[in-house]
Amino acid sequence: MDSRNGLGAPQETSDADIESFFESAPPLRDSFNVSRKVKEFIERNSRSFENGRSTRVVCVTSGGTTVPLEQRCVRFIDNFSSGHRGATSTEYFVKAGYAVIFLHRRGTCQPYCGSLPEDSLLDCFELTEDSTVQACPSHAEAVKRAIRNHHAAVEEGLLLKLPYTTIFEYLQILRVIAISMRSIGSCGMFYLAAAVSDFYVPWESMLETDPKILLEKADKALRKYKMHMVVANELSTRNEEVVVISSSDRIAVRREHQNEDVEKHLIDLLVERHAVYIEKSSTVALTGEVV
Amino acid sequence: MDSRNGLGAPQETSDADIESFFESAPPLRDSFNVSRKVKEFIERNSRSFENGRSTRVVCVTSGGTTVPLEQRCVRFIDNFSSGHRGATSTEYFVKAGYAVIFLHRRGTCQPYCGSLPEDSLLDCFELTEDSTVQACPSHAEAVKRAIRNHHAAVEEGLLLKLPYTTIFEYLQILRVIAISMRSIGSCGMFYLAAAVSDFYVPWESMLETDPKILLEKADKALRKYKMHMVVANELSTRNEEVVVISSSDRIAVRREHQNEDVEKHLIDLLVERHAVYIEKSSTVALTGEVV
């Protein structure tokens, strides 16, 4: 729906191009559950009647798509979209009696959240002395309205939220929805508000980064940027282990069990080293000694 | 701190490069307030004593940076980072008695939110019959812990959250913080967990998109993708006005006043057209007439 999608020279897309896109895409995680949820949602709503007619279903897409440049994706090309249009439109479709499949980019605007603070919903709530959660007075009305409308939509079974990040996930889930929507014919609508990339990088052509050169790069960064320490991690084990590199040593920091944050031990180490550093700096200041 | 930052061939950065980066950057919005907040935060904390020593201050950076490819930014190159490392580390620094300046990418992980559902905090709350907000039983403990720790950090004045999106904002705010941090010498620490792009596109070299060709492109999209309607909008007025283009007409849809969503009128129009379409489709089904 968004004219931004049309930027760039239009190219004809053949059936073979489409086939080749889906064949080259990485497998969709949890695809069985996504298909099941979509099918159930459409079936249930097409059986429910309101004002003498069956419920209409709209698929609203929302937010930008990412085009990964690496298989274990660190860098990608993105289309900006806050997701405001899709989230707000979802609210109005629900109000008009539609059942909405909200296919949205992870982390973008959510329906009924428009009048809440942008960054942390935690700012809207406080604990009373007896540990009861309550909405802060300044946000109370907006929070209550948001919770009421959101719960109503979910409880009436009128809102199915499905998240995606990459262009692969977006198109794969959209295809799943399109196949299920066939069963309701003209009672279905697609409202494509997502800002979709008009290109992609084929999955198998992407270069893997080499974990062997990690520590070497960390050593270089230490010298180049004149850091006291560099924390090196591999993408796949970044929540389990990091290596802290300084000019004098390399220390592997691991979490001790699955429910622990590796950051607990990492920050302990940094706080300890910082204290020693402050101590040494004040010795220099007092005696002029270079440490 | 993150080894991902070191990817790519290391190049020496001269003072002239740095100068030229800041000179070519778009002006930082709200820079006066950002500077004031940072200065006050550091001054207040450096004056407060705990266990016989002044409070230590750490600047934690978190999340990826975007490199805009257009001045009115629709497309950009991004570095992936959930912001988990920065957000979790912030919690442990606060626990260790540090005051934390949390310089984070908009929309990434926030401190104390790690154990809450990923997408919508609204899922954690419900309204009782007398319209009191309460945490859903399944999330109650996690929500209470999050609110308690978050409020404690904010109320003790130990957490200053500053958001950024682009590489320009990130480096401009980081410079503001670095200048203010000088006053506390070795008691300050920089913990740079953000995944920072190692390149940028100079602001003045970017091409503007031409609003005049918007409707022409929308017309093309309508035919190319065989849509029933295309909604065209300009980036700067997208929340005020859109044009709905079909094969038979162009309809400008505007909000009537500032507190209204343009989506209200847009969805009204689409729901109405959809009803006509369903009606026509069933006529076709009954009579075989082509409409």
Boltz contact constraints between the chains, C-beta under 6 A:
constraints:
  - contact:
      token1: [A, 1]
      token2: [B, 231]
      max_distance: 6.0
  - contact:
      token1: [A, 3]
      token2: [B, 214]
      max_distance: 6.0
  - contact:
      token1: [A, 3]
      token2: [B, 217]
      max_distance: 6.0
  - contact:
      token1: [A, 3]
      token2: [B, 218]
      max_distance: 6.0
  - contact:
      token1: [A, 3]
      token2: [B, 232]
      max_distance: 6.0
  - contact:
      token1: [A, 4]
      token2: [B, 74]
      max_distance: 6.0
  - contact:
      token1: [A, 6]
      token2: [B, 217]
      max_distance: 6.0
  - contact:
      token1: [A, 6]
      token2: [B, 221]
      max_distance: 6.0
  - contact:
      token1: [A, 10]
      token2: [B, 224]
      max_distance: 6.0
  - contact:
      token1: [A, 73]
      token2: [B, 80]
      max_distance: 6.0
  - contact:
      token1: [A, 74]
      token2: [B, 4]
      max_distance: 6.0
  - contact:
      token1: [A, 74]
      token2: [B, 80]
      max_distance: 6.0
  - contact:
      token1: [A, 75]
      token2: [B, 79]
      max_distance: 6.0
  - contact:
      token1: [A, 76]
      token2: [B, 78]
      max_distance: 6.0
  - contact:
      token1: [A, 77]
      token2: [B, 77]
      max_distance: 6.0
  - contact:
      token1: [A, 78]
      token2: [B, 76]
      max_distance: 6.0
  - contact:
      token1: [A, 78]
      token2: [B, 78]
      max_distance: 6.0
  - contact:
      token1: [A, 79]
      token2: [B, 75]
      max_distance: 6.0
  - contact:
      token1: [A, 80]
      token2: [B, 73]
      max_distance: 6.0
  - contact:
      token1: [A, 80]
      token2: [B, 74]
      max_distance: 6.0
  - contact:
      token1: [A, 88]
      token2: [B, 261]
      max_distance: 6.0
  - contact:
      token1: [A, 88]
      token2: [B, 263]
      max_distance: 6.0
  - contact:
      token1: [A, 89]
      token2: [B, 263]
      max_distance: 6.0
  - contact:
      token1: [A, 89]
      token2: [B, 267]
      max_distance: 6.0
  - contact:
      token1: [A, 92]
      token2: [B, 263]
      max_distance: 6.0
  - contact:
      token1: [A, 92]
      token2: [B, 264]
      max_distance: 6.0
  - contact:
      token1: [A, 92]
      token2: [B, 267]
      max_distance: 6.0
  - contact:
      token1: [A, 93]
      token2: [B, 267]
      max_distance: 6.0
  - contact:
      token1: [A, 96]
      token2: [B, 271]
      max_distance: 6.0
  - contact:
      token1: [A, 107]
      token2: [B, 107]
      max_distance: 6.0
  - contact:
      token1: [A, 110]
      token2: [B, 120]
      max_distance: 6.0
  - contact:
      token1: [A, 120]
      token2: [B, 110]
      max_distance: 6.0
  - contact:
      token1: [A, 121]
      token2: [B, 121]
      max_distance: 6.0
  - contact:
      token1: [A, 122]
      token2: [B, 147]
      max_distance: 6.0
  - contact:
      token1: [A, 122]
      token2: [B, 150]
      max_distance: 6.0
  - contact:
      token1: [A, 125]
      token2: [B, 147]
      max_distance: 6.0
  - contact:
      token1: [A, 127]
      token2: [B, 147]
      max_distance: 6.0
  - contact:
      token1: [A, 127]
      token2: [B, 148]
      max_distance: 6.0
  - contact:
      token1: [A, 133]
      token2: [B, 135]
      max_distance: 6.0
  - contact:
      token1: [A, 135]
      token2: [B, 133]
      max_distance: 6.0
  - contact:
      token1: [A, 147]
      token2: [B, 122]
      max_distance: 6.0
  - contact:
      token1: [A, 147]
      token2: [B, 125]
      max_distance: 6.0
  - contact:
      token1: [A, 147]
      token2: [B, 127]
      max_distance: 6.0
  - contact:
      token1: [A, 148]
      token2: [B, 127]
      max_distance: 6.0
  - contact:
      token1: [A, 150]
      token2: [B, 122]
      max_distance: 6.0
  - contact:
      token1: [A, 186]
      token2: [B, 278]
      max_distance: 6.0
  - contact:
      token1: [A, 186]
      token2: [B, 281]
      max_distance: 6.0
  - contact:
      token1: [A, 189]
      token2: [B, 274]
      max_distance: 6.0
  - contact:
      token1: [A, 214]
      token2: [B, 3]
      max_distance: 6.0
  - contact:
      token1: [A, 217]
      token2: [B, 3]
      max_distance: 6.0
  - contact:
      token1: [A, 217]
      token2: [B, 6]
      max_distance: 6.0
  - contact:
      token1: [A, 218]
      token2: [B, 3]
      max_distance: 6.0
  - contact:
      token1: [A, 221]
      token2: [B, 6]
      max_distance: 6.0
  - contact:
      token1: [A, 224]
      token2: [B, 10]
      max_distance: 6.0
  - contact:
      token1: [A, 231]
      token2: [B, 1]
      max_distance: 6.0
  - contact:
      token1: [A, 232]
      token2: [B, 3]
      max_distance: 6.0
  - contact:
      token1: [A, 261]
      token2: [B, 88]
      max_distance: 6.0
  - contact:
      token1: [A, 263]
      token2: [B, 88]
      max_distance: 6.0
  - contact:
      token1: [A, 263]
      token2: [B, 89]
      max_distance: 6.0
  - contact:
      token1: [A, 263]
      token2: [B, 92]
      max_distance: 6.0
  - contact:
      token1: [A, 264]
      token2: [B, 92]
      max_distance: 6.0
  - contact:
      token1: [A, 267]
      token2: [B, 89]
      max_distance: 6.0
  - contact:
      token1: [A, 267]
      token2: [B, 92]
      max_distance: 6.0
  - contact:
      token1: [A, 267]
      token2: [B, 93]
      max_distance: 6.0
  - contact:
      token1: [A, 271]
      token2: [B, 96]
      max_distance: 6.0
  - contact:
      token1: [A, 274]
      token2: [B, 189]
      max_distance: 6.0
  - contact:
      token1: [A, 278]
      token2: [B, 186]
      max_distance: 6.0
  - contact:
      token1: [A, 281]
      token2: [B, 186]
      max_distance: 6.0
